[in-house]
Amino acid sequence: NGFLTWGPSAKAEEEVAKAKVYGKHHWATKMSKVYIQHKGQEKQVDPTDVCPNGCAAIIDSGTSLIAAPRAALQILASQLGAINEDCSNFHELPNLLFSLDGQDFELPPRAYVMRMRGAELKANDIWDLLFFKPRIRKSEQCMPAFMEMNFKTQMGDMWILGMPFFREFHTTFDREKQIMKFAKAGPDCEPMPFFEKKEAESEDTVALVASRANVSKPLEVDMQDLIPPRLSLQYDDAEKEDMEI
């Protein structure tokens, strides 16, 4: 669930993270690194392994998954490790971190792991897009919400941050200033401060921590509801080699 609001930003300027829009045709910004962070440990992957020359990240609420190049997903797969189909090791999974226009963002397993339902139904096109899909298709199985998409742009390899990103971050698209503003997404999708106050915990921070403390399960997703990025269907292989965003 979520909502779309037309109008001014919902949070004060000092409470949001910002990213400049570099794309001409999409809400795209620069992404400089992607890495895995296990609980209680420092960064686990050299960011240059995943995004060696910088990447382009499109923030897209119309895409159900996170789309990325095959090479990057293969590296992340080796670092994530296996996710049990019954989600029994869900609490052991690491966080996914990435930097957008110099600001770090963190996605916990509750955002990027989904429990698929309806997998026994005929949804071959969507099933084929899933990068981490098991060999045997069946209902009620857990997997990361990633799909493969190999595009080259003027800013490097393209990523699309779809609904897994919006589950954690309330996003404001400012057409006039050509920037995106990010706040933490509260329990009812309302914006909460992106930056934690060091002096004393605000009421917003306390409420956000409390609301997420009990979120220890993946998102339930019906396969028929998954929406692939339109870009993956619009262009042929030749156009994917040098695409202006």
C-alpha positions as a printed Julia matrix, in Angstrom:
245×3 Matrix{Float64}:
  0.0     0.0     0.0
  1.04    3.61   -0.47
 -0.14    6.94   -1.75
  0.68    9.7    -4.24
  0.52   13.31   -3.05
  0.47   16.33   -5.34
  1.86   19.44   -3.71
  4.75   20.69   -1.57
  7.3    18.54    0.24
  5.96   16.84    3.33
  9.1    17.33    5.42
 11.35   20.27    6.25
 14.48   20.64    4.11
 16.82   19.7     6.96
 14.97   16.41    7.51
 15.36   14.98    4.01
 18.2    13.62    1.88
 18.5    15.02   -1.63
 19.72   13.77   -4.99
 20.09   15.81   -8.14
 18.22   14.6   -11.22
 20.69   14.04  -14.06
 18.38   12.31  -16.49
 16.55   14.18  -19.25
 13.77   11.64  -19.68
 13.65    9.83  -16.33
 14.0    10.51  -12.61
 17.6     9.36  -12.65
 20.56   10.2   -10.44
 24.14    9.05  -10.01
 24.85    5.9    -7.99
 28.45    5.43   -6.94
 28.5     2.18   -4.95
 26.47   -0.83   -3.93
 27.49   -3.19   -1.16
 26.3    -5.67    1.45
 26.43   -5.05    5.18
 25.9    -7.89    7.62
 24.59   -7.13   11.08
 27.27   -5.83   13.39
 29.9    -5.79   10.65
 31.42   -3.22    8.34
 31.03   -3.07    4.55
 31.5    -6.5     3.0
 31.93   -5.77   -0.71
 34.32   -3.42   -2.43
 31.83   -0.98   -4.02
 33.92   -0.78   -7.21
 33.18   -4.46   -7.86
 29.49   -3.71   -8.35
 29.57   -0.25   -9.83
 33.14    0.17  -11.15
 32.68    3.31  -13.23
 29.6     4.79  -11.62
 26.02    3.84  -12.42
 22.72    5.46  -13.24
 19.84    4.85  -10.83
 16.26    5.48  -11.93
 13.81    5.87   -9.06
 10.6     4.36  -10.4
  7.39    3.64   -8.49
  6.04    1.88  -11.59
  8.49   -1.03  -11.25
  7.86   -3.83   -8.76
 11.47   -5.0    -8.43
 15.08   -3.78   -8.37
 16.56   -4.08  -11.85
 20.32   -4.31  -12.35
 22.97   -5.69  -14.73
 23.75   -9.4   -14.61
 27.37   -8.89  -13.51
 26.33   -6.78  -10.52
 23.63   -9.25   -9.48
 26.07  -12.14   -9.66
 28.38  -10.35   -7.21
 25.52   -9.54   -4.86
 24.26  -13.12   -5.07
 27.61  -14.45   -3.87
 27.56  -12.04   -0.93
 23.92  -12.47    0.05
 24.15  -16.23    0.25
 21.18  -18.54   -0.01
 17.73  -17.45    1.09
 15.73  -20.42    2.27
 12.55  -20.9     0.29
 10.53  -20.93    3.52
 12.27  -17.75    4.76
 13.54  -19.57    7.84
 16.86  -17.67    7.69
 15.23  -14.29    7.02
 16.5   -12.83   10.32
 20.1   -13.65    9.34
 20.1   -11.77    6.03
 22.25   -8.65    5.56
 21.25   -5.13    4.58
 21.79   -3.76    1.09
 23.46   -0.36    0.99
 24.0     2.01   -1.91
 24.93    5.62   -2.45
 22.77    8.01   -4.46
 24.45   11.29   -5.4
 26.78   10.91   -2.41
 24.16    9.96    0.21
 24.04    6.41    1.62
 20.76    4.49    1.72
 20.07    1.2     3.45
 17.55   -1.48    2.5
 16.88   -4.2     5.11
 15.66   -7.68    4.13
 12.02   -6.71    4.77
 12.32   -4.4     1.74
 14.22   -6.52   -0.78
 12.98  -10.05    0.05
  9.55  -11.17   -1.11
  7.44  -14.24   -0.5
  5.9   -15.18   -3.83
  2.32  -16.39   -4.04
  0.5   -17.69   -7.07
  3.71  -19.04   -8.61
  1.86  -22.09   -9.84
 -0.16  -19.85  -12.16
  0.86  -19.05  -15.72
  3.08  -16.0   -15.47
  6.04  -17.07  -17.55
  7.06  -13.59  -18.68
  7.38  -12.32  -15.11
  8.95  -15.54  -13.83
 11.62  -15.39  -16.51
 12.58  -11.86  -15.42
 13.38  -12.87  -11.82
 17.13  -13.2   -11.34
 17.12  -15.3    -8.16
 14.25  -17.62   -9.07
 14.51  -21.27   -7.89
 14.77  -24.02  -10.48
 11.4   -25.42   -9.49
  8.44  -23.06   -9.53
  6.0   -23.4    -6.66
  3.84  -21.24   -4.45
  4.86  -19.7    -1.13
  8.59  -19.32   -1.68
 10.96  -16.54   -0.69
 13.48  -14.81   -2.95
 15.17  -11.43   -3.42
 13.16   -8.9    -5.43
 15.72   -8.47   -8.23
 15.53   -8.79  -11.97
 18.2    -8.65  -14.66
 18.27   -5.7   -17.04
 21.36   -4.82  -19.08
 21.37   -1.2   -20.22
 24.29    1.16  -20.83
 23.76    4.91  -20.32
 25.8     8.1   -20.41
 26.28    7.67  -16.63
 27.22    4.0   -16.7
 25.24    0.8   -16.16
 21.57    1.38  -15.42
 19.78    0.31  -12.26
 16.09    0.8   -11.51
 15.1     1.12   -7.86
 11.44    0.13   -7.78
  8.99   -0.62   -5.01
 11.54   -2.22   -2.63
 13.08    1.27   -2.39
  9.74    3.01   -1.8
  8.89    0.62    1.05
 11.69    2.26    3.03
 11.87    5.78    1.61
  9.15    8.37    1.11
 10.14   10.16   -2.1
  9.34   13.67   -3.33
  9.91   14.46   -7.0
 10.58   18.19   -7.42
 10.15   19.05  -11.09
 10.95   22.75  -10.63
 14.32   22.24   -8.9
 15.05   18.92  -10.64
 15.88   17.11   -7.43
 14.49   14.18   -5.47
 13.98   14.38   -1.72
 13.95   11.3     0.49
 12.51   10.76    3.95
 12.11    7.53    5.9
  8.75    5.88    5.24
  6.64    5.59    8.4
  4.25    2.76    9.32
  1.43    4.35    7.29
  3.73    5.53    4.47
  3.98    9.0     6.0
  7.35   10.78    5.79
  9.68   10.59    8.79
 13.05   12.37    9.22
 15.81   10.82    7.1
 18.55   11.91    9.5
 18.52   10.76   13.11
 18.99   13.47   15.7
 22.02   12.78   17.87
 21.1    15.05   20.79
 17.87   13.35   21.69
 15.52   11.02   19.9
 12.56   12.86   18.44
  9.02   11.51   18.69
  9.17   10.7    14.97
 12.34    8.62   15.4
 10.95    6.72   18.38
  7.74    5.98   16.48
  9.64    4.81   13.4
 11.93    2.48   15.39
  8.96    1.03   17.25
  6.96    0.47   14.06
  9.83   -1.43   12.4
 10.9    -3.46   15.41
  8.22   -6.04   14.76
  8.68   -6.22   10.98
 10.48   -9.54   10.71
  8.93  -11.05    7.63
  9.19  -10.48    3.88
  6.57   -8.76    1.79
  3.82  -11.03    0.5
  3.61  -10.66   -3.3
  1.29  -12.23   -5.84
  3.22  -13.01   -9.0
  0.42  -11.7   -11.18
  0.8    -8.26   -9.55
  4.47   -7.83  -10.47
  5.15   -5.05  -12.97
  8.42   -5.11  -14.94
 10.01   -1.8   -15.97
  8.65   -0.57  -19.27
 12.22    0.07  -20.42
 12.9    -3.66  -20.46
 10.17   -4.13  -23.05
 10.61   -1.0   -25.19
 14.12   -1.34  -26.58
 15.99   -3.92  -28.61
 19.52   -5.11  -27.78
 21.24   -2.52  -29.98
 19.44    0.38  -28.28
 20.37   -0.94  -24.83
 24.06   -0.41  -25.51
 23.97    3.4   -25.52
 20.79    4.79  -24.03
 20.26    8.37  -22.97
 18.2     8.68  -19.82
